[in-house]
Amino acid sequence: MKEETARESGRWAAVAFLCVAVLVLGMDDSVLNLALPSISEDFQASTSELQWAINAYLLAFAALLLTMGAIGDRLGRKLMFQAGMLLFGLSSLGGALSTSMGMLIAFRALMGVGGAIVLPQTLSIIRASFTDQKESARAIAVWAGVFALGYGIGPVVGGILLEHFEWRSVFILNIPVAIIASAGGYFWVRESRDRSVPRLDLVGVVLSATGLFSLVYGIIEAGRLSWTEGSVIVSLSVGAALLAIFVRWERRSDHPMLPMAFFKNMSFTGATVPMTLAALSMGALLFFLSQYFQSVQGYSPLAAAMRLMPGAVIAFATALAAAPLAGIMGIKLTVCLGLFVSASGLFCFSFVTPHTSYLAVVGANILVGGGFGLAWSPAATSVMGSLPVRRAGIGSAMDATTQQVGGVLGVAALGAVLNAIYLDKIGNLEVVHLLPESAREAIRNSIQSAHVVAQQFPEDVSRLIIDGSSDAFTSGMVEAMLVGGIVMSIAWVVTLFILPTRIRPARE
């Protein structure tokens, strides 16, 4: 009895240290945004360079998840977790010591590689450690909640650090966290791997990594340029072609990295597809709201970040509550309920104006975050539970890949909706046509540039520019959130029709 209790506490200690790693990975998705002005000032960086300081991490992360999940199944998940945390910590140190934008972007990309190694191992270690389905669901709920919390508190942590220290502090913070997670993992995480795994599918590894890289790169560039830009079309086409070849190869290979038979199981596909759609809708929310609070309503970066916190906290709480609720209602209804609540929150955002009260905005944000947390945890449980333990790395990587790619697509696609409406509204402002060409171009560039330009003119003209650009941005945001609500609604309808109520184990 004592031995079983000790084993149980050991498993949960391992989960705690895995969650430390997940927390910092979630934070790094968003923590750098607030530091961009300081970085720009230090390095005289262009807008494109600043975008790549953010996107290099995301691109490497999303492109390598599937590959690293498969390698972890083969070489050992604990070993890969330790290696990934080491790379993440060292590249964070490199980021802190960077002396140019090129150096910073390179180390951000290496951080993304480290994150891609670590994240699929965390969920697959949990799946391998808990054989009881209820305990596994509870552990996955904690994992999902902590990841959501990390993503939400990233801007807050960044704001607090930047209030007292220079921008390099957002990288230095990662180093002790990486040491703690790595040390705890060394002592508490038990090694697991697929001992009967066939030889590494090198063709599948290359096709999946290059295909995802090209696809995500194209999505990122579409958000920066346009969907009709030649380089964007080429990148998206190449990515889609490589992934199509990857699917064909995996169907014919006698040692596939991702067995296509997994997709015949609706516990796998029925959770993966809706959560990709949900991540698309969620991806742009933080991007929009951080600008809305700062540029439209005039809050400081830290004040804006604090106003985003309730959504993250509620997401954490609902993710924890999802496991017992799914035990009562079943996975299908729990995921459906969560996505329905999130869709309702996104539709509420479609009524926001530049002067909407914080209570109304935070209410909508709580609905979106709370619903997503409720859906994500049981959806991840469905994906992981549908696969054999020895292929847990693939399941974990698929779950993470859908979140990352869906998020990138959401920022690009919904950002394009916002930008189109912003430009249309700005084009209809009479005061803008009376300004010099350089001022008109800056106002069209972004709401932030419009507010800077406004300070150069008399108060009556300045007020017209600020009010007009704020109204244009908010109009674009609410239309984008309306599209997001429609996509989220499609996600819960898809869930209702194809996701089983109880997990169906996969057959290889």
Summary of the structure (lengths in Angstrom):
residues: 508
radius of gyration: 22.6
end to end distance: 35.6
largest distance: 81.4
contacts: 2002
relative contact order: 0.13
helix: 83%
strand: 0%
